[in-house]
Every structure is written in structure tokens, then in C-alpha cells.
Amino acid sequence: MSYTPKPPALLSRLMRDYIRSHRRTVTLAALCMIVLAAATATNAWLLQPALDQIFIRKNRAMLLAIPAAIVAVSLIGAAANYGQTVLMRKVGQRIIADMQIDLFSHLIHGDLGMFREQAGGRLISRFTNDIQLMRNAVSSVLTGLAKELLTMIFLLGLMIWQSWELSLIALLLFPTLIYPVIRLGKRMRKISDGTQEQLSRFAGQLDETFQAAEMVKSYGREDYEVERARNVVEGLYKLYMKASRVQAFASPMVEAVAAIAIAGVVAYGGMEVIKGETTPGAFFSFMAAMLMAYRPLRAMAGMNTQLQEGMAAAGRFYSVLDTKPVVRELPGAAEMVVRGGEIRLEQVCFSYGELPALSDISLHVPPGQMAALVGPSGSGKSTLMRLLMRFYDVNAGKILIDGQDISTVTFASLRRSMAFVSQEITLFDDTVLANIAYGREGATEEEVKAAADAADAHGFIERLPQGYATRIGPSGLKLSGGQRQRLSIACAILRDAPILLLDEATSSLDTASEDSVRRALDGLMKKRTSLVIAHRLSTVRHADVIYVLEHGRLVASGTHEELLTQEGLYQSLYQSQFRE
């Protein structure tokens, strides 16, 4: 995540990835800019005949012609300005939208390791704060920079054509602006990087605090959290003020240089008019062109800071986009065909970084049978399920389904063969119907209701204010824990997959609901290969085989009755729970 390309390389890549495909629209907008720049220069030139012919020579014929020409040129310029603004903003907004979609697609198709490495607040900041900076840069730079540059070129051309001597005086101080502008840009980029990192941390802190609101209040830590937020906000305030000072410096700097140049031009040009070397009209036309030329110069100096902010944001965007997932689908991966759903692990080892999680695990679940994983917390049960769904890749060994190595098949075909219910319930801020239907694309309302009924959820759903159309809030917070769990089980029932993975699927249910759902799950498991994690051993007494894990190792296996006859962890766990 340390990829920080330089602005030229970054611009080249943005051009290649996102701008090149819009070259026809950009070309049309560039033509509009040229027309606008020419109209601006023409209006400056028209001041010469206006002064000389109308005000000095009293030429009545020009009294109508020149004002008419000014109006016509202004209307043409206005139309060209409208055209280039709309076209370039269309391109800019399309580019930003494409970048957001590409970033989201990259993350959602990546592995879970990408989310573990990046805090949620930082990733959200890439989509919000960074995208907003890029949107500002694209809107101002694509829409404004080219237009201002072309306008300045046309006006400089007019100035040189009218008087190269006055132009030399006006341009003499221009080079003095180059170094300060570059320095300001670098300074702005550094400040922008710091600001965005602070915003990322702040977003993460807010999310963390709001999620833990009950804990904060139960321990009376409101003031502590306010102070934590105050420290971050004060840091952001200081960074924003630094950025404001840098941005504010560009315009006065150009104004100071322009004032000196104008003074020099007035002194020299006034002398030329007094000596009769040039006309008042020509001089004032030159002055108008020069004053008009300083406006785009001042605008471009201000745009440079926005451009640097946008480039810094684009660098952070690419730093995420260029992160390669560790778990990848092999080129030409086969479609997995599940017949019976046999699961086999052969000497599987896995660790989270340097932290060992599973060591030399070998187990077998015959087709259509139920296997249970039991053991203390941290023994590796949930990790084993994650490996089975290939959220992570094993460090050593193999995982086979119906004899097919899961590392050689497509993600879609592998995960399509499984229905998973976790104790960490995940629901969306949507309707009950949409949350259950998430289990199978294209499911009908009747199928959703049948799955809900099988999960003992239909009754409470019907009592909700809008029934199946009721929105359940972020993470289903409008529902009880048991209700959320039953929706999660209904989602898995609807999926109707040949392999069923249950990680404490009934942990949040009361006794009556658990019995009802247990009967539904028992019926569902009769036709499927099932792997069940359970802390309450009473729920897995009828498993065909029970595997006992401890500290990431397989320490025993057998049926409930067989394991009870052996002195060991299972017997100890069962006796402890029986006493409770």
C-alpha cells in the first residue's frame, strides 16, 4: 500500500485508463475551447477600433458595426463556453463514476485479506473523501485548465502582434512565478496526503465508537470518546488551515507580479502614446488583452493546488486498485460439479500471518452425512470453514469436494455449492424479503416465504409493520438477535445448496424456536452433506461423526457415544455442560 507514483506517471496512467476512451468528446470540447479563446482575444482586439474610430476619429459608420461585432463575438464565445463546460463535465463525472465502480469491483472480488489489511474507515475514505478530491480536480482541471491555457495563448498572441516591446515587459516577470507555483503544489500534495489519512482514521474511529455505543454508555466513557474525537478533529483543523494558507497564497502572488508588470507597461506604453509612436486605441487594446491574460494565469495558479490534491487522491486510489488478492482463481479454472458433496481435508495447515491456526488437519465427511466440529474457542473451527469456502488458501495440504481440489475450480461454482450460516449474523438495511432472497438470485416471493416458514420466521415477519416489506435497519438492528438468526437461516434454506455449513446457527434462538428450527435443519440436512460447528454438544449428539479440535489440532473423532467412552477433551466438555 506504499505505491506513490509521481504526477507525470499518474497523469499518463489516468489518461490511458480513463480519459482515452472519451477522446471524441474531449476533441469536440477542445474545439469549443479554441472558439472561446479566439472570441475572448477578438473582443480585446475590438477595443482598438472602438477607441480609435469612434471616440477619436468620430466615425459614425463604426458606431453600429463595432458594438454589433462585440455582441456577435460574445454570443459565439458564450455558446462555445457552454458547450465545452457541459462536455468536459460529462467526461469528468463519467471518469469518476468509472473509478468508483472499478474500485468497488476490485475490492468485492478480492479476498478477505484485503479487508483485513485495510481498516473500514480507510476504505470508505477512498470512496468518499478521495473521490470528492478527484471530482473537484477533474471538474476544475479538465473543464478549466485547458480553457484558461488556450485563452491565455490567444491573448498573448494578440499582445505580441500588437507590440512585442510591451509584451516583453509584461512577460518579463512570468518566469518568477514558476518555482513558487511548483513548490506550492508539492506542499499541497503533502498536506492533502496527511489530511486524507486523518480523515480515514476519523471515519474508522466514528464507525467503531457508534458500533460500540452500548459499551461506551455502560462504562460511562462518553467524555473519553468525545476527547478522542476532539483530538482528531483538532488535528484535521490544523491541516485544513495549512491547506487554506497554501491555496490562498497563489492568487496574491500572481496579483503582485501582475501589478509590477502593469506599472511597467503603463509607463512605457504611455510614453509611446505621448510620442505618437502608437495610438491610444492600440495601447488600451493591448492593456485589455494583458489584463485578460492575467485572469487565466491567476486561475491556473489556483487550479494547481486542486490538481495536486487530486493527484494525491488518485495515488491513493491506485494504491488500493493495485493491491493484488492473495487468494486467486487459477487461469482456466474448472467448474466444480458436486454429485454427493463428499468433503475431505488432507493434512491441512494454515496460519494468519505468523499466528498458527490449523496444523495437519485430516478429516472426511461422506456424502449426505453430518459432521460436527467441537472444541474450545480459538481451536480453529471457524477457520476450517473459511478455508472450505476458500476465503483463504491453505498453507499446506489439500481440500477436496467430491475428489476435486477446491484450489483448481472457480470461486462461483465452489461457493454456489454451499449454504453458510454464521453466528456473526450479517443482514442489510433492506426489507425482510430482500434479505432472505439474498440467498438465491431470482427467487420468487412464494419461495422466500416457504424458506421463512421452514426457519420458523414467517410468524414474526407477518407481525412486523409492513410484513415482508419491513425495512430492518443497518445490520438488522430493528430485530432481536433470535429474529436476525432466523432470517439468516431462511436465507441458507432458500439457497438449497448440496453442502450446508452451520457455525452455531441456533446460538441466538430461545428453546422453543431452537426446537422448531432444529427440526427444519434436520430435514434440510437429510439430503445434504453438513458440517456443523457447535458449542452446545447436545445439538450434535446425532452427528454421523464428530471431530474434536484443540489449539488448531485434531485430537479426537468418532460418534457421540464413542467419544464419551474415551477420556479426553470431548468427555470433559460434555460433563462440564451437563453439570451446567
C-alpha positions as CSV (number, residue, x, y, z in Angstrom):
1,M,0.0,0.0,0.0
2,S,3.0,2.3,-0.3
3,Y,2.6,2.9,-4.1
4,T,3.0,6.6,-4.6
5,P,3.6,7.4,-8.3
6,K,4.8,10.8,-9.4
7,P,2.3,13.2,-11.1
8,P,3.6,12.7,-14.7
9,A,3.3,8.9,-14.4
10,L,0.0,9.2,-12.6
11,L,-1.5,11.5,-15.3
12,S,-0.2,9.2,-18.0
13,R,-2.0,6.3,-16.3
14,L,-5.2,8.2,-15.8
15,M,-5.1,9.2,-19.5
16,R,-4.6,5.6,-20.6
17,D,-7.1,4.0,-18.2
18,Y,-10.0,6.5,-18.1
19,I,-9.6,9.5,-20.4
20,R,-8.5,8.0,-23.7
21,S,-11.9,6.3,-24.3
22,H,-13.5,9.8,-24.3
23,R,-11.2,11.3,-26.9
24,R,-14.0,12.2,-29.3
25,T,-15.9,14.2,-26.7
26,V,-12.7,15.8,-25.5
27,T,-11.8,16.7,-29.0
28,L,-15.1,18.4,-29.5
29,A,-14.8,20.2,-26.2
30,A,-11.3,21.3,-27.3
31,L,-12.7,22.9,-30.5
32,C,-15.2,24.8,-28.3
33,M,-12.3,26.0,-26.1
34,I,-10.4,27.2,-29.2
35,V,-13.5,29.1,-30.3
36,L,-14.0,30.6,-26.8
37,A,-10.3,31.6,-26.6
38,A,-10.4,33.2,-30.1
39,A,-13.6,35.1,-29.1
40,T,-12.0,36.4,-25.9
41,A,-9.0,37.7,-27.8
42,T,-11.2,39.2,-30.6
43,N,-13.1,41.2,-28.0
44,A,-9.9,42.5,-26.6
45,W,-8.7,43.5,-30.2
46,L,-12.1,45.2,-30.9
47,L,-11.2,47.8,-28.3
48,Q,-8.6,49.3,-30.7
49,P,-11.0,50.3,-33.5
50,A,-13.7,51.2,-30.9
51,L,-11.4,53.8,-29.3
52,D,-9.6,55.0,-32.5
53,Q,-12.6,55.0,-34.9
54,I,-15.4,56.0,-32.6
55,F,-14.0,58.1,-29.8
56,I,-11.1,59.8,-31.5
57,R,-12.0,59.9,-35.3
58,K,-15.8,60.2,-34.6
59,N,-16.5,57.6,-37.3
60,R,-20.3,57.2,-37.3
61,A,-20.2,54.2,-39.6
62,M,-18.3,52.3,-36.9
63,L,-20.8,53.3,-34.2
64,L,-23.1,50.4,-35.1
65,A,-20.6,48.0,-36.7
66,I,-18.2,47.6,-33.7
67,P,-20.9,47.1,-31.0
68,A,-22.7,44.6,-33.3
69,A,-19.4,42.8,-33.7
70,I,-18.8,42.8,-29.9
71,V,-22.3,41.3,-29.3
72,A,-21.8,38.6,-32.1
73,V,-18.4,37.6,-30.8
74,S,-19.6,37.5,-27.2
75,L,-22.6,35.2,-28.2
76,I,-20.3,32.9,-30.1
77,G,-18.0,32.7,-27.1
78,A,-20.8,32.1,-24.7
79,A,-22.1,29.2,-26.8
80,A,-18.6,27.7,-27.0
81,N,-18.2,28.2,-23.3
82,Y,-21.5,26.4,-22.6
83,G,-20.5,23.5,-25.0
84,Q,-17.1,22.9,-23.5
85,T,-18.3,23.1,-19.9
86,V,-21.1,20.6,-20.4
87,L,-18.9,18.2,-22.5
88,M,-15.9,18.3,-20.1
89,R,-18.1,17.9,-17.0
90,K,-19.8,14.9,-18.7
91,V,-16.4,13.3,-19.3
92,G,-15.2,14.2,-15.8
93,Q,-18.2,12.8,-14.0
94,R,-18.1,9.7,-16.1
95,I,-14.5,9.1,-15.3
96,I,-15.2,9.5,-11.5
97,A,-18.1,7.1,-11.7
98,D,-16.0,4.5,-13.6
99,M,-13.2,4.8,-11.0
100,Q,-15.7,4.3,-8.1
101,I,-17.1,1.2,-9.9
102,D,-13.7,-0.2,-10.7
103,L,-12.5,0.3,-7.1
104,F,-15.6,-1.3,-5.6
105,S,-15.5,-4.2,-8.1
106,H,-11.8,-4.8,-7.3
107,L,-12.5,-4.9,-3.5
108,I,-15.6,-7.0,-3.6
109,H,-14.0,-9.5,-6.0
110,G,-10.8,-9.6,-3.9
111,D,-10.1,-11.9,-0.9
112,L,-10.9,-11.2,2.7
113,G,-7.2,-10.5,3.3
114,M,-7.6,-7.1,1.5
115,F,-10.3,-6.1,4.1
116,R,-8.2,-7.3,7.0
117,E,-5.2,-5.2,5.9
118,Q,-7.3,-2.0,5.4
119,A,-9.5,-0.5,8.2
120,G,-13.0,0.0,7.1
121,G,-12.7,3.8,7.6
122,R,-9.8,4.0,5.3
123,L,-11.5,2.1,2.5
124,I,-14.7,4.2,2.9
125,S,-12.5,7.3,2.7
126,R,-11.2,6.2,-0.7
127,F,-14.8,6.2,-1.9
128,T,-15.8,9.4,-0.3
129,N,-13.1,11.9,0.5
130,D,-10.6,10.9,-2.2
131,I,-13.2,10.6,-4.9
132,Q,-14.5,14.0,-3.9
133,L,-11.0,15.5,-4.3
134,M,-10.6,13.8,-7.6
135,R,-14.1,15.1,-8.7
136,N,-13.0,18.6,-7.8
137,A,-9.7,18.2,-9.6
138,V,-11.4,16.7,-12.7
139,S,-14.2,19.4,-12.7
140,S,-11.7,22.3,-12.4
141,V,-8.8,21.0,-14.3
142,L,-10.5,19.2,-17.2
143,T,-13.1,22.0,-17.5
144,G,-10.9,24.9,-16.7
145,L,-7.2,24.3,-17.2
146,A,-7.3,23.7,-21.0
147,K,-9.8,26.6,-21.5
148,E,-7.7,29.0,-19.4
149,L,-4.4,27.9,-21.1
150,L,-5.9,28.4,-24.6
151,T,-7.4,31.7,-23.7
152,M,-4.0,32.9,-22.4
153,I,-2.2,31.7,-25.5
154,F,-4.6,33.6,-27.8
155,L,-4.4,36.7,-25.7
156,L,-0.5,36.5,-25.6
157,G,-0.6,36.1,-29.4
158,L,-2.7,39.3,-29.7
159,M,-0.3,41.1,-27.3
160,I,2.8,40.2,-29.3
161,W,1.1,41.0,-32.6
162,Q,0.2,44.5,-31.2
163,S,3.5,45.3,-29.6
164,W,6.4,42.9,-29.0
165,E,8.1,45.5,-26.8
166,L,5.2,45.9,-24.4
167,S,4.7,42.1,-24.5
168,L,8.4,41.7,-23.4
169,I,7.8,44.0,-20.4
170,A,4.6,42.2,-19.5
171,L,6.1,38.8,-19.7
172,L,9.4,39.6,-18.1
173,L,8.2,38.6,-14.6
174,F,6.3,35.5,-15.6
175,P,9.2,33.1,-15.1
176,T,9.5,34.2,-11.4
177,L,6.1,32.5,-10.8
178,I,7.1,29.0,-12.0
179,Y,9.2,27.9,-9.0
180,P,6.8,29.2,-6.3
181,V,3.9,27.5,-8.0
182,I,5.7,24.2,-8.2
183,R,6.7,24.5,-4.5
184,L,3.1,25.3,-3.5
185,G,1.9,22.3,-5.5
186,K,4.3,19.9,-3.7
187,R,3.4,21.4,-0.4
188,M,-0.3,21.0,-1.1
189,R,0.1,17.4,-2.1
190,K,1.9,16.6,1.1
191,I,-0.8,18.3,3.2
192,S,-3.5,16.5,1.3
193,D,-2.0,13.1,2.0
194,G,-1.9,13.9,5.7
195,T,-5.4,15.2,5.7
196,Q,-6.9,12.2,4.0
197,E,-5.1,9.8,6.3
198,Q,-6.5,11.7,9.3
199,L,-10.0,11.6,7.7
200,S,-9.6,7.8,7.2
201,R,-8.7,7.3,10.8
202,F,-11.6,9.6,11.9
203,A,-14.1,7.6,9.8
204,G,-12.8,4.4,11.3
205,Q,-13.0,5.8,14.8
206,L,-16.5,7.0,14.3
207,D,-17.7,3.7,13.0
208,E,-16.0,1.9,15.9
209,T,-17.5,4.2,18.5
210,F,-21.0,4.1,17.1
211,Q,-20.9,0.3,16.8
212,A,-19.9,0.2,20.5
213,A,-22.4,2.7,21.7
214,E,-23.9,0.4,24.3
215,M,-20.4,-0.4,25.7
216,V,-19.5,3.3,25.8
217,K,-22.6,4.2,27.8
218,S,-22.4,1.1,30.1
219,Y,-18.9,2.1,31.2
220,G,-19.6,5.8,31.3
221,R,-16.9,6.6,28.8
222,E,-18.8,9.3,26.8
223,D,-16.3,12.1,27.8
224,Y,-13.3,9.9,26.9
225,E,-14.8,9.3,23.4
226,V,-15.5,13.0,23.0
227,E,-11.9,13.8,23.9
228,R,-10.7,11.2,21.4
229,A,-12.8,12.7,18.7
230,R,-11.7,16.2,19.7
231,N,-8.0,15.3,19.2
232,V,-8.7,14.0,15.7
233,V,-10.9,17.0,14.7
234,E,-8.3,19.5,16.1
235,G,-5.6,17.7,14.0
236,L,-7.8,18.0,10.9
237,Y,-8.5,21.7,11.7
238,K,-4.8,22.4,11.7
239,L,-4.2,20.5,8.4
240,Y,-7.1,22.3,6.8
241,M,-5.7,25.7,7.9
242,K,-2.3,24.8,6.4
243,A,-4.1,23.9,3.1
244,S,-6.0,27.2,3.2
245,R,-2.9,29.2,3.7
246,V,-1.2,27.4,0.8
247,Q,-4.2,27.8,-1.5
248,A,-4.7,31.5,-0.5
249,F,-1.0,32.4,-1.3
250,A,-1.2,31.6,-5.1
251,S,-3.6,34.4,-6.0
252,P,-1.9,37.3,-4.2
253,M,1.4,36.2,-5.6
254,V,0.1,36.4,-9.2
255,E,-1.6,39.8,-8.3
256,A,1.7,41.2,-7.0
257,V,3.6,40.2,-10.2
258,A,0.8,41.5,-12.4
259,A,0.8,44.9,-10.6
260,I,4.5,45.3,-11.3
261,A,4.1,44.3,-14.9
262,I,1.1,46.6,-15.4
263,A,3.0,49.5,-13.9
264,G,5.9,48.9,-16.4
265,V,3.5,48.6,-19.4
266,V,1.6,51.8,-18.4
267,A,4.9,53.7,-18.1
268,Y,6.4,52.5,-21.3
269,G,3.1,52.5,-23.3
270,G,2.1,55.9,-22.1
271,M,5.4,57.3,-23.3
272,E,4.9,55.7,-26.7
273,V,1.4,57.3,-27.0
274,I,2.8,60.7,-26.0
275,K,5.5,60.4,-28.6
276,G,2.9,59.4,-31.2
277,E,4.5,56.0,-31.8
278,T,1.2,54.3,-31.1
279,T,-2.5,55.2,-30.9
280,P,-4.5,55.3,-27.6
281,G,-6.8,52.6,-29.1
282,A,-3.9,50.2,-29.8
283,F,-2.5,50.8,-26.3
284,F,-5.8,50.2,-24.5
285,S,-6.4,47.1,-26.6
286,F,-3.1,45.8,-25.5
287,M,-3.8,46.7,-21.9
288,A,-7.2,44.9,-22.1
289,A,-5.5,41.8,-23.6
290,M,-2.9,41.8,-20.9
291,L,-5.4,42.2,-18.0
292,M,-7.5,39.4,-19.6
293,A,-4.4,37.2,-19.8
294,Y,-3.6,37.6,-16.1
295,R,-7.0,36.2,-15.2
296,P,-6.4,32.7,-16.7
297,L,-2.9,32.8,-15.2
298,R,-4.3,33.5,-11.8
299,A,-6.9,30.8,-12.3
300,M,-4.3,28.3,-13.3
301,A,-2.1,29.0,-10.3
302,G,-5.2,28.3,-8.1
303,M,-6.0,25.2,-10.1
304,N,-2.5,23.8,-9.4
305,T,-3.3,23.3,-5.7
306,Q,-6.6,21.5,-6.6
307,L,-4.7,19.4,-9.2
308,Q,-2.1,18.3,-6.6
309,E,-4.9,17.3,-4.2
310,G,-6.5,15.3,-7.0
311,M,-3.2,13.7,-7.9
312,A,-2.6,12.7,-4.3
313,A,-6.1,11.2,-4.1
314,A,-5.5,9.4,-7.4
315,G,-2.3,7.9,-6.0
316,R,-4.2,6.6,-3.0
317,F,-6.9,5.2,-5.4
318,Y,-4.3,3.3,-7.4
319,S,-2.6,2.1,-4.2
320,V,-5.8,0.2,-3.4
321,L,-6.6,-0.8,-7.0
322,D,-3.1,-2.2,-7.5
323,T,-3.3,-4.4,-4.4
324,K,-3.4,-8.0,-5.6
325,P,-5.5,-10.6,-3.8
326,V,-3.6,-13.4,-2.3
327,V,-6.4,-15.9,-3.0
328,R,-6.8,-16.0,-6.7
329,E,-8.7,-18.1,-9.2
330,L,-6.4,-20.0,-11.5
331,P,-6.5,-19.1,-15.2
332,G,-8.8,-21.6,-16.9
333,A,-10.2,-22.8,-13.5
334,A,-12.8,-25.6,-14.0
335,E,-16.4,-25.5,-13.0
336,M,-16.9,-27.7,-9.9
337,V,-19.5,-30.4,-10.3
338,V,-21.0,-31.6,-7.0
339,R,-22.6,-35.0,-7.0
340,G,-22.7,-36.2,-3.4
341,G,-20.9,-33.4,-1.6
342,E,-18.1,-35.5,-0.1
343,I,-15.7,-33.3,1.9
344,R,-12.1,-34.4,2.5
345,L,-9.2,-32.5,4.1
346,E,-5.7,-33.9,3.7
347,Q,-3.0,-32.7,6.1
348,V,-4.2,-29.1,6.0
349,C,-2.1,-26.4,7.7
350,F,-2.9,-22.7,7.9
351,S,-1.8,-19.6,9.8
352,Y,-2.9,-16.0,9.9
353,G,0.5,-14.4,9.1
354,E,2.8,-15.7,11.8
355,L,-0.1,-16.9,14.0
356,P,-0.7,-20.7,13.5
357,A,-4.4,-21.6,13.3
358,L,-4.6,-25.2,12.0
359,S,-1.9,-27.9,12.0
360,D,-2.0,-31.1,10.0
361,I,-5.8,-31.5,9.9
362,S,-7.2,-34.5,8.0
363,L,-10.9,-35.3,8.1
364,H,-13.6,-36.9,6.0
365,V,-17.3,-36.2,5.6
366,P,-19.0,-38.8,3.4
367,P,-21.7,-37.6,1.0
368,G,-25.0,-36.8,2.7
369,Q,-23.7,-37.2,6.2
370,M,-23.5,-34.7,9.1
371,A,-20.1,-33.9,10.7
372,A,-19.7,-31.7,13.7
373,L,-16.7,-29.6,14.8
374,V,-16.4,-29.1,18.5
375,G,-13.7,-27.7,20.8
376,P,-12.9,-24.6,22.8
377,S,-12.9,-21.1,21.4
378,G,-9.9,-20.4,19.3
379,S,-9.4,-24.1,18.4
380,G,-9.7,-23.4,14.6
381,K,-13.3,-24.5,13.9
382,S,-14.4,-21.3,12.1
383,T,-11.1,-21.1,10.3
384,L,-11.7,-24.5,8.9
385,M,-15.0,-23.4,7.4
386,R,-13.4,-20.3,5.9
387,L,-10.8,-22.5,4.2
388,L,-13.6,-24.7,2.9
389,M,-15.2,-21.7,1.2
390,R,-11.8,-20.6,0.1
391,F,-11.9,-17.3,1.8
392,Y,-8.2,-18.1,2.4
393,D,-5.9,-20.6,0.9
394,V,-4.2,-23.4,2.9
395,N,-0.5,-23.1,3.6
396,A,-0.1,-26.9,3.1
397,G,-2.3,-29.9,2.3
398,K,-5.5,-30.1,0.2
399,I,-9.2,-29.7,0.5
400,L,-11.3,-31.9,-1.8
401,I,-15.0,-31.8,-2.6
402,D,-16.1,-34.9,-4.5
403,G,-12.5,-35.5,-5.3
404,Q,-12.0,-32.0,-6.8
405,D,-9.3,-29.8,-5.3
406,I,-11.1,-26.6,-4.5
407,S,-8.0,-24.5,-5.4
408,T,-8.5,-25.6,-9.1
409,V,-12.1,-24.7,-9.5
410,T,-13.9,-21.3,-10.0
411,F,-15.0,-19.3,-7.0
412,A,-18.5,-19.1,-8.3
413,S,-19.0,-22.9,-8.7
414,L,-17.4,-23.6,-5.3
415,R,-19.5,-21.2,-3.3
416,R,-22.7,-22.0,-5.3
417,S,-22.5,-25.5,-3.9
418,M,-22.6,-24.2,-0.3
419,A,-25.1,-22.5,2.1
420,F,-23.5,-20.9,5.1
421,V,-25.0,-19.7,8.4
422,S,-22.6,-17.9,10.7
423,Q,-23.0,-17.0,14.4
424,E,-21.9,-13.5,13.2
425,I,-25.1,-12.6,11.6
426,T,-24.9,-10.3,8.5
427,L,-28.0,-8.5,7.3
428,F,-28.6,-5.5,5.1
429,D,-30.5,-2.3,5.6
430,D,-33.3,-3.5,3.3
431,T,-36.6,-5.3,3.5
432,V,-37.1,-8.7,5.1
433,L,-37.9,-10.1,1.7
434,A,-34.7,-8.8,0.1
435,N,-32.6,-10.1,3.0
436,I,-33.9,-13.7,2.7
437,A,-33.9,-13.5,-1.2
438,Y,-30.2,-12.7,-1.0
439,G,-29.7,-16.5,-0.7
440,R,-30.7,-17.2,-4.3
441,E,-30.8,-14.8,-7.2
442,G,-34.2,-14.8,-8.9
443,A,-36.1,-16.4,-6.0
444,T,-39.9,-15.8,-6.1
445,E,-41.8,-14.3,-3.2
446,E,-43.5,-17.7,-2.6
447,E,-40.1,-19.4,-2.3
448,V,-38.9,-16.8,0.1
449,K,-42.0,-17.2,2.3
450,A,-41.6,-21.0,2.2
451,A,-38.0,-20.7,3.4
452,A,-39.0,-18.3,6.2
453,D,-41.7,-20.7,7.3
454,A,-39.1,-23.6,7.4
455,A,-36.9,-21.4,9.5
456,D,-39.7,-20.6,12.0
457,A,-39.6,-16.9,10.9
458,H,-42.9,-16.5,9.0
459,G,-44.9,-15.8,12.1
460,F,-42.9,-12.9,13.5
461,I,-42.4,-11.5,10.0
462,E,-46.2,-11.3,9.5
463,R,-46.4,-9.3,12.8
464,L,-44.0,-6.7,11.6
465,P,-45.5,-3.3,10.5
466,Q,-45.2,-4.0,6.8
467,G,-44.6,-7.7,6.9
468,Y,-42.1,-8.9,4.4
469,A,-41.7,-5.3,3.1
470,T,-40.5,-4.0,6.5
471,R,-37.0,-2.5,6.4
472,I,-34.9,-3.9,9.2
473,G,-32.3,-1.2,9.7
474,P,-28.5,-1.4,9.5
475,S,-27.3,-4.9,10.4
476,G,-31.0,-5.7,11.2
477,L,-30.9,-3.7,14.4
478,K,-34.7,-3.3,14.4
479,L,-35.0,-7.1,15.1
480,S,-34.0,-9.2,18.1
481,G,-31.0,-11.5,18.0
482,G,-33.1,-14.5,17.5
483,Q,-35.1,-12.9,14.7
484,R,-32.0,-12.0,12.9
485,Q,-30.6,-15.5,13.2
486,R,-33.8,-17.0,11.8
487,L,-33.6,-14.7,8.8
488,S,-30.1,-15.8,8.2
489,I,-31.2,-19.5,8.4
490,A,-34.1,-18.8,6.0
491,C,-31.5,-17.3,3.6
492,A,-29.5,-20.6,3.7
493,I,-32.6,-22.7,3.3
494,L,-33.6,-20.8,0.2
495,R,-30.1,-21.3,-1.3
496,D,-30.9,-25.1,-1.4
497,A,-27.2,-26.0,-1.8
498,P,-25.8,-29.6,-1.6
499,I,-23.4,-28.7,1.2
500,L,-24.6,-27.0,4.4
501,L,-22.2,-25.1,6.7
502,L,-23.6,-24.1,10.1
503,D,-21.5,-22.1,12.5
504,E,-23.5,-22.0,15.7
505,A,-26.6,-21.5,13.6
506,T,-29.1,-21.7,16.5
507,S,-27.0,-19.8,19.1
508,S,-29.3,-16.8,19.3
509,L,-32.6,-18.7,19.5
510,D,-34.8,-19.4,22.5
511,T,-35.6,-23.0,23.4
512,A,-38.9,-23.2,21.6
513,S,-37.6,-21.5,18.4
514,E,-34.5,-23.6,18.5
515,D,-36.5,-26.8,18.6
516,S,-38.6,-25.6,15.7
517,V,-35.6,-24.5,13.6
518,R,-33.7,-27.6,14.6
519,R,-36.4,-29.8,13.1
520,A,-36.3,-27.7,9.9
521,L,-32.5,-28.0,9.7
522,D,-32.6,-31.8,10.4
523,G,-35.0,-32.1,7.5
524,L,-32.7,-30.0,5.3
525,M,-29.6,-31.9,6.3
526,K,-31.0,-35.3,5.4
527,K,-30.3,-34.7,1.7
528,R,-27.1,-32.8,2.1
529,T,-23.5,-33.0,3.4
530,S,-23.4,-30.9,6.5
531,L,-20.6,-29.5,8.5
532,V,-21.7,-28.1,11.9
533,I,-19.9,-26.0,14.5
534,A,-21.5,-26.3,17.9
535,H,-20.5,-25.3,21.4
536,R,-23.6,-26.9,22.9
537,L,-22.8,-30.6,22.4
538,S,-26.5,-31.5,22.9
539,T,-27.1,-30.1,19.4
540,V,-24.7,-32.5,17.7
541,R,-25.3,-35.8,19.6
542,H,-26.8,-37.3,16.4
543,A,-24.0,-36.3,14.1
544,D,-22.6,-39.1,12.0
545,V,-19.1,-38.1,13.0
546,I,-17.7,-35.5,15.5
547,Y,-14.3,-34.0,15.1
548,V,-12.7,-32.5,18.3
549,L,-10.2,-29.6,17.8
550,E,-7.9,-28.1,20.3
551,H,-5.2,-25.4,19.6
552,G,-5.6,-26.0,15.9
553,R,-5.1,-29.7,16.0
554,L,-7.5,-32.6,15.6
555,V,-7.3,-34.5,18.9
556,A,-10.2,-37.0,18.5
557,S,-13.0,-38.1,16.3
558,G,-16.0,-40.5,16.4
559,T,-19.7,-40.6,17.2
560,H,-21.1,-39.0,20.4
561,E,-21.3,-42.4,22.2
562,E,-17.7,-43.4,21.1
563,L,-16.2,-40.1,22.3
564,L,-18.0,-40.3,25.7
565,T,-16.3,-43.6,26.4
566,Q,-12.9,-42.0,25.8
567,E,-11.2,-39.9,28.4
568,G,-10.3,-36.7,26.8
569,L,-11.5,-33.2,25.8
570,Y,-14.9,-34.2,24.4
571,Q,-15.8,-36.1,27.6
572,S,-14.6,-33.2,29.7
573,L,-16.6,-30.7,27.7
574,Y,-19.8,-32.8,27.8
575,Q,-19.5,-33.4,31.5
576,S,-19.0,-29.6,32.1
577,Q,-22.0,-28.7,30.0
578,F,-24.2,-31.5,31.6
579,R,-23.4,-30.1,35.1
580,E,-24.4,-26.6,33.9
